[in-house]
Amino acid sequence: MPGVRIAPGVAFYLSVSILLSLNAAAGAPIPLWTHYESEWHLSAITITIVYGVYAFTLLAALLTVGSLSDHVGRRPVILAALVLDALAMLVFALAGGLKGLLIARMLQGLATGTGIAAVGAAMIDLDRKRGTLANGIASFGGFALGTLGSSVLVQYVPAPTRIVYLVLFATYLSQSLGVSFMAETTPPRAGALASLRPNVKLPRPARWPFLVAVPILVATWELNGFYGSLGPALLRLVTGSKSIVVVSLATPVYVGAAACAVALARSLAPVNVIRGGTAAMLFGVAVTLLGITQTSSVLFFLGTALAGAGFGASFQSALRTVLPCAETHERAGLLSAIYIVSYLGLSVPVVIAGVVIHHGATLLHTSEGFASVVILLTALALAALLARRTKPTRPAQQSAGPDDVMARAGCLEA
């Protein structure tokens, strides 16, 4: 129906739903890890590799096609991501072993990396103020909803390895139909092929803030990967429960608390938030570790919620603190550097944990080692933040106007 377009307000909420579903699909397989492990006789190292390959392919997509929608428009890139993720869901549903899981997870990583940048940009195009906030909440909230919703289906619906993915497949088809009626939010421009070349830069004014943020980024995403890959087995050990819903709650609690923290801290000074968030994460991980060693589910969930809130506050504030230290044309390269650190922190420690378990370490000892590394990194970041006097400076580029959240944030003095 040429010329028929949905209203901008409807397009905004459609974009939010797409970002939610892309992240929900990323969390959907988590409640099924134990099923795959027992039914297909997969080892712990195999499960962590399947989890980690998603992060690597997502990062590859972000670094290559992350800015493609700036040149060819948002709609074609979003549609391509939805079709690719729908294909991944079909592969998941039809998978009969490790090969199918790996292919599906790689397709999913490529789809998510392709889509989140374009959808996030479209949301800001449609509504700069609400789009900035919705990007953070939908990313974390979608992952939580996907894990929780999948666990409910696995627990109460027959053929869970099919139904979970077919529900998401149908969701992507309906969203693709909606996107076909969206108006394009950015005009096409030259440079599409050149934009596929990875662009990683670390401008001089951003070097100190970036170095302070590195241990925060690694610690927060490392813990996220830990909950996503080993969380169900760990929670079964702590609670003694056989319920799929119960043992899958670690990730929803962690990223759900992160989404709440993003919403609550959006109007506060980023430098203060990053300090408070880092302290909350440090304390939360310590409480979580105590809950693991004492097999206390109350302490485990309390620590997980605190760590998740610290994750959301710290990560978003790190972005708000670092990005304004770069010129407008340098921010894509700086954001690429941030994503590299974040997703390496998400994937590499998880694979290492799988190797350690494969070679005889117990889940309890591996969890203690994981938590100890996170505590060390977080303590280093907090010490660096408290040791330096910081003051807001004028951002390098303020041409975006007063509504630009990045421009109002300022950056840390080197």
C-alpha positions as CSV (number, residue, x, y, z in Angstrom):
1,M,0.0,0.0,0.0
2,P,2.3,2.8,-1.3
3,G,2.0,6.1,0.6
4,V,0.4,4.5,3.7
5,R,2.5,5.3,6.8
6,I,1.9,4.9,10.5
7,A,2.0,7.9,12.8
8,P,5.4,8.9,14.3
9,G,4.2,8.0,17.8
10,V,3.1,4.5,16.8
11,A,6.5,4.1,15.0
12,F,8.3,5.1,18.2
13,Y,6.6,2.4,20.2
14,L,7.0,-0.1,17.4
15,S,10.7,0.6,17.5
16,V,10.8,0.1,21.3
17,S,9.0,-3.2,20.9
18,I,11.6,-4.3,18.3
19,L,14.5,-3.4,20.6
20,L,12.7,-5.3,23.4
21,S,12.2,-8.4,21.2
22,L,15.8,-8.4,19.9
23,N,17.2,-8.4,23.4
24,A,14.5,-10.8,24.6
25,A,15.6,-13.4,22.0
26,A,19.1,-13.1,23.3
27,G,18.0,-14.1,26.8
28,A,15.4,-16.7,25.6
29,P,17.9,-19.7,25.3
30,I,19.2,-19.3,28.9
31,P,16.5,-21.4,30.6
32,L,17.1,-24.1,28.0
33,W,20.9,-24.5,28.7
34,T,20.4,-27.2,31.3
35,H,17.9,-29.0,29.0
36,Y,20.4,-29.0,26.1
37,E,23.2,-30.1,28.4
38,S,21.2,-33.1,29.7
39,E,19.4,-34.1,26.5
40,W,22.2,-33.7,24.1
41,H,25.0,-34.5,26.6
42,L,26.8,-31.2,26.2
43,S,29.6,-30.2,28.5
44,A,29.8,-27.0,30.5
45,I,32.6,-25.7,28.2
46,T,30.3,-26.4,25.2
47,I,27.5,-24.4,26.7
48,T,29.8,-21.4,27.5
49,I,31.2,-21.5,23.9
50,V,27.6,-21.4,22.5
51,Y,26.9,-18.5,24.8
52,G,30.2,-16.7,23.9
53,V,29.9,-17.0,20.1
54,Y,26.8,-14.8,20.3
55,A,28.9,-11.9,21.8
56,F,31.6,-12.3,19.2
57,T,29.3,-12.2,16.2
58,L,27.3,-9.4,17.7
59,L,30.5,-7.4,18.1
60,A,31.5,-8.1,14.5
61,A,28.1,-6.9,13.3
62,L,28.3,-3.7,15.4
63,L,31.8,-2.9,14.1
64,T,30.9,-3.4,10.4
65,V,27.2,-2.6,9.8
66,G,26.6,-0.6,13.0
67,S,26.5,2.8,11.1
68,L,25.1,1.5,7.9
69,S,21.6,2.9,8.6
70,D,23.1,6.4,8.6
71,H,23.7,5.9,4.9
72,V,20.9,3.6,3.5
73,G,18.2,4.5,6.0
74,R,16.8,2.9,9.1
75,R,14.0,0.8,7.6
76,P,16.0,-1.5,5.3
77,V,18.5,-2.2,8.1
78,I,15.8,-2.9,10.7
79,L,13.9,-5.2,8.3
80,A,17.1,-7.1,7.5
81,A,17.8,-7.6,11.2
82,L,14.3,-8.8,11.8
83,V,14.4,-11.3,8.9
84,L,17.8,-12.5,10.1
85,D,16.7,-13.0,13.6
86,A,13.5,-14.8,12.4
87,L,15.7,-17.2,10.5
88,A,17.8,-17.7,13.7
89,M,14.6,-18.6,15.6
90,L,13.7,-21.2,13.0
91,V,17.2,-22.8,13.2
92,F,16.9,-22.9,17.0
93,A,13.5,-24.6,16.7
94,L,14.8,-27.2,14.3
95,A,18.1,-27.7,16.0
96,G,19.0,-31.3,17.0
97,G,22.4,-30.8,18.4
98,L,25.4,-28.6,18.9
99,K,25.8,-27.6,15.2
100,G,22.3,-26.2,15.1
101,L,22.8,-24.2,18.3
102,L,26.0,-22.7,17.1
103,I,24.6,-21.6,13.7
104,A,21.5,-20.2,15.4
105,R,23.5,-18.3,18.0
106,M,25.8,-16.8,15.3
107,L,22.8,-15.7,13.2
108,Q,21.2,-14.2,16.3
109,G,24.4,-12.3,17.1
110,L,24.6,-10.9,13.6
111,A,20.9,-9.9,13.7
112,T,21.1,-8.2,17.1
113,G,24.3,-6.4,16.2
114,T,22.7,-5.2,12.9
115,G,19.4,-4.2,14.5
116,I,20.1,-2.5,17.8
117,A,22.1,0.3,16.3
118,A,19.5,1.1,13.6
119,V,16.5,0.7,16.0
120,G,18.2,2.8,18.7
121,A,19.0,5.5,16.1
122,A,15.4,5.5,14.8
123,M,14.0,5.9,18.3
124,I,16.2,9.0,18.9
125,D,15.2,10.3,15.4
126,L,11.6,10.0,16.4
127,D,11.9,11.4,19.9
128,R,15.3,12.4,21.2
129,K,14.5,12.7,24.9
130,R,12.4,9.6,25.2
131,G,14.5,7.7,22.7
132,T,17.7,8.1,24.8
133,L,16.0,6.8,27.9
134,A,14.1,4.0,26.1
135,N,17.3,2.7,24.6
136,G,18.8,1.9,28.0
137,I,15.6,0.5,29.5
138,A,14.5,-1.6,26.5
139,S,18.0,-3.2,26.2
140,F,18.1,-4.4,29.8
141,G,14.4,-4.9,30.2
142,G,14.1,-7.0,27.0
143,F,16.8,-9.4,28.1
144,A,15.1,-9.8,31.5
145,L,11.6,-10.4,29.9
146,G,13.1,-12.8,27.4
147,T,14.7,-15.0,30.0
148,L,11.7,-14.9,32.4
149,G,9.1,-15.5,29.6
150,S,11.2,-18.4,28.2
151,S,11.5,-20.0,31.6
152,V,7.7,-19.9,32.1
153,L,7.1,-21.5,28.7
154,V,9.8,-24.1,29.4
155,Q,8.2,-25.0,32.7
156,Y,4.5,-25.1,31.7
157,V,4.3,-25.6,27.9
158,P,5.1,-28.8,26.0
159,A,7.9,-28.9,23.4
160,P,9.7,-25.8,24.9
161,T,12.6,-26.0,22.5
162,R,10.1,-25.3,19.7
163,I,7.5,-23.1,21.3
164,V,9.8,-20.5,22.7
165,Y,11.4,-19.8,19.4
166,L,8.2,-20.0,17.3
167,V,6.6,-17.3,19.5
168,L,9.6,-15.0,18.8
169,F,9.5,-16.0,15.1
170,A,5.9,-14.8,14.9
171,T,6.7,-11.7,16.8
172,Y,9.4,-10.8,14.2
173,L,7.1,-11.4,11.3
174,S,4.5,-9.0,12.7
175,Q,7.1,-6.4,13.5
176,S,8.5,-6.7,10.0
177,L,5.0,-5.9,8.6
178,G,4.8,-2.8,10.9
179,V,8.3,-1.6,9.8
180,S,7.2,-1.8,6.2
181,F,4.6,1.0,7.0
182,M,7.1,3.2,8.9
183,A,8.2,6.4,7.4
184,E,12.0,6.7,6.9
185,T,13.5,8.9,9.6
186,T,16.8,9.7,7.9
187,P,17.6,10.4,4.3
188,P,20.1,8.2,2.5
189,R,23.5,9.6,1.9
190,A,26.8,8.5,0.3
191,G,29.4,6.4,2.0
192,A,27.6,3.1,2.7
193,L,30.5,0.9,1.6
194,A,33.1,3.0,3.5
195,S,30.9,2.8,6.7
196,L,31.5,-1.0,6.7
197,R,35.1,-0.5,7.6
198,P,35.6,-0.9,11.4
199,N,36.3,2.5,12.9
200,V,37.9,2.4,16.4
201,K,39.4,5.6,17.8
202,L,40.4,6.8,21.2
203,P,40.7,10.6,21.1
204,R,43.2,12.2,23.5
205,P,40.6,14.0,25.8
206,A,38.8,10.7,26.2
207,R,41.8,8.6,27.2
208,W,41.7,9.0,31.0
209,P,37.9,8.7,31.3
210,F,38.1,5.6,29.0
211,L,40.8,4.0,31.1
212,V,38.8,4.6,34.3
213,A,35.8,3.1,32.5
214,V,37.6,-0.1,31.3
215,P,37.5,-2.0,34.6
216,I,33.9,-1.0,35.1
217,L,32.9,-2.1,31.6
218,V,34.8,-5.5,32.0
219,A,33.4,-6.1,35.5
220,T,29.8,-5.3,34.7
221,W,29.6,-7.3,31.4
222,E,31.7,-10.1,32.9
223,L,29.1,-10.6,35.6
224,N,26.3,-10.4,33.0
225,G,27.9,-13.2,31.0
226,F,28.4,-15.2,34.2
227,Y,24.7,-15.0,35.1
228,G,23.7,-15.8,31.5
229,S,25.8,-18.9,31.0
230,L,26.2,-20.5,34.5
231,G,23.4,-18.8,36.4
232,P,20.8,-21.6,36.1
233,A,23.3,-24.3,37.3
234,L,24.5,-22.0,40.1
235,L,21.0,-21.1,41.3
236,R,20.0,-24.7,41.3
237,L,23.0,-25.3,43.6
238,V,22.0,-22.4,45.9
239,T,18.3,-23.0,46.1
240,G,18.0,-26.7,45.6
241,S,15.0,-26.1,43.4
242,K,14.2,-28.1,40.3
243,S,11.8,-25.4,38.9
244,I,13.0,-24.0,35.6
245,V,11.4,-20.6,36.5
246,V,13.3,-20.4,39.8
247,V,16.7,-21.4,38.5
248,S,16.4,-18.9,35.6
249,L,15.7,-15.9,37.8
250,A,19.3,-14.8,38.2
251,T,19.5,-13.0,34.8
252,P,16.1,-11.3,35.0
253,V,16.9,-10.0,38.5
254,Y,20.3,-8.7,37.4
255,V,19.3,-7.0,34.2
256,G,15.9,-6.0,35.6
257,A,17.6,-4.1,38.4
258,A,19.9,-2.5,35.8
259,A,16.9,-1.2,33.8
260,C,15.3,0.3,36.9
261,A,18.7,2.0,37.7
262,V,18.9,3.5,34.3
263,A,15.4,5.0,34.7
264,L,16.0,6.3,38.2
265,A,19.5,7.8,37.5
266,R,18.7,9.5,34.2
267,S,18.6,13.0,35.6
268,L,21.5,12.8,38.0
269,A,25.1,13.9,37.3
270,P,26.9,11.0,35.6
271,V,30.1,11.4,37.6
272,N,28.2,10.9,40.9
273,V,26.1,8.1,39.5
274,I,29.1,6.2,38.3
275,R,30.7,6.4,41.7
276,G,27.5,5.2,43.5
277,G,26.9,2.5,40.9
278,T,30.4,1.2,41.2
279,A,30.1,1.0,45.0
280,A,26.7,-0.7,44.7
281,M,28.1,-3.3,42.4
282,L,31.2,-3.9,44.6
283,F,28.9,-4.5,47.6
284,G,26.4,-6.5,45.6
285,V,28.9,-9.0,44.2
286,A,30.3,-9.5,47.7
287,V,26.8,-10.2,49.1
288,T,26.2,-12.6,46.1
289,L,29.4,-14.4,46.8
290,L,28.4,-14.8,50.5
291,G,25.0,-16.1,49.3
292,I,26.8,-18.7,47.1
293,T,29.1,-19.9,49.8
294,Q,26.4,-20.0,52.5
295,T,23.8,-21.4,50.0
296,S,21.4,-18.6,51.0
297,S,19.0,-17.7,48.2
298,V,18.0,-14.5,50.1
299,L,21.6,-13.2,50.1
300,F,22.1,-14.4,46.5
301,F,19.1,-12.5,45.1
302,L,19.8,-9.4,47.3
303,G,23.4,-9.2,46.0
304,T,22.3,-9.9,42.5
305,A,19.8,-7.0,42.6
306,L,22.4,-4.6,44.1
307,A,25.0,-5.7,41.5
308,G,22.5,-5.3,38.7
309,A,21.5,-1.8,39.8
310,G,25.2,-0.9,40.0
311,F,25.6,-2.4,36.5
312,G,22.9,-0.3,34.9
313,A,23.9,2.9,36.7
314,S,27.7,2.5,36.0
315,F,27.4,1.5,32.4
316,Q,25.0,4.2,31.3
317,S,26.9,6.8,33.3
318,A,30.2,5.6,31.8
319,L,28.8,6.3,28.3
320,R,27.5,9.7,29.4
321,T,30.9,10.5,30.9
322,V,33.2,9.3,28.1
323,L,31.4,10.1,24.9
324,P,31.2,13.9,25.4
325,C,35.0,14.0,25.5
326,A,35.1,13.3,21.7
327,E,34.1,15.4,18.8
328,T,30.9,14.4,17.0
329,H,32.7,12.7,14.2
330,E,34.9,10.8,16.6
331,R,32.1,9.3,18.8
332,A,31.3,6.4,16.5
333,G,35.0,5.2,16.8
334,L,35.0,5.8,20.5
335,L,31.7,3.9,20.9
336,S,33.3,1.0,19.0
337,A,36.2,0.9,21.5
338,I,33.6,0.8,24.3
339,Y,31.7,-2.0,22.7
340,I,34.9,-4.0,22.1
341,V,35.8,-3.9,25.8
342,S,32.2,-4.6,26.9
343,Y,31.6,-7.7,24.7
344,L,35.1,-9.1,25.3
345,G,34.3,-8.8,29.0
346,L,31.0,-10.6,28.3
347,S,32.4,-13.5,26.3
348,V,36.0,-14.2,27.1
349,P,35.6,-14.8,30.9
350,V,32.6,-17.1,30.3
351,V,34.6,-19.3,27.9
352,I,37.5,-19.4,30.5
353,A,35.0,-20.4,33.2
354,G,33.8,-23.2,31.0
355,V,37.4,-24.4,30.4
356,V,38.1,-24.3,34.1
357,I,35.0,-26.4,34.9
358,H,35.8,-28.8,32.1
359,H,39.2,-29.5,33.7
360,G,37.8,-30.4,37.1
361,A,37.0,-27.2,39.0
362,T,33.7,-27.2,40.8
363,L,30.9,-24.8,40.0
364,L,31.3,-23.3,43.5
365,H,35.1,-22.7,43.1
366,T,34.6,-21.2,39.6
367,S,31.9,-18.9,40.9
368,E,34.2,-17.7,43.7
369,G,37.0,-17.0,41.2
370,F,34.6,-15.2,38.9
371,A,33.3,-13.0,41.8
372,S,36.8,-12.3,43.1
373,V,37.9,-11.0,39.7
374,V,34.8,-8.8,39.4
375,I,35.4,-7.4,43.0
376,L,39.0,-6.6,42.1
377,L,38.1,-4.8,38.9
378,T,35.3,-2.9,40.5
379,A,37.5,-1.9,43.5
380,L,40.2,-0.6,41.1
381,A,37.6,1.4,39.2
382,L,36.2,2.9,42.4
383,A,39.6,3.7,43.8
384,A,40.5,5.5,40.5
385,L,37.3,7.5,40.6
386,L,37.7,8.5,44.3
387,A,41.5,9.3,43.9
388,R,41.0,11.9,41.1
389,R,39.3,15.2,41.5
390,T,36.8,15.5,38.6
391,K,35.0,18.5,37.2
392,P,32.6,18.9,34.3
393,T,34.1,20.5,31.2
394,R,32.6,21.9,28.1
395,P,32.1,19.0,25.7
396,A,34.1,19.0,22.5
397,Q,31.1,19.6,20.3
398,Q,27.7,21.1,21.3
399,S,26.1,21.5,18.0
400,A,23.4,19.0,18.8
401,G,21.6,21.5,20.9
402,P,20.3,21.6,24.5
403,D,18.4,18.3,24.2
404,D,21.6,16.4,23.6
405,V,22.2,14.3,26.7
406,M,25.8,13.7,25.8
407,A,26.5,17.4,25.5
408,R,25.1,18.2,28.9
409,A,27.0,15.5,30.7
410,G,30.5,16.8,30.4
411,C,33.6,14.6,30.8
412,L,36.3,13.8,33.4
413,E,39.4,16.0,33.3
414,A,42.5,14.1,32.4
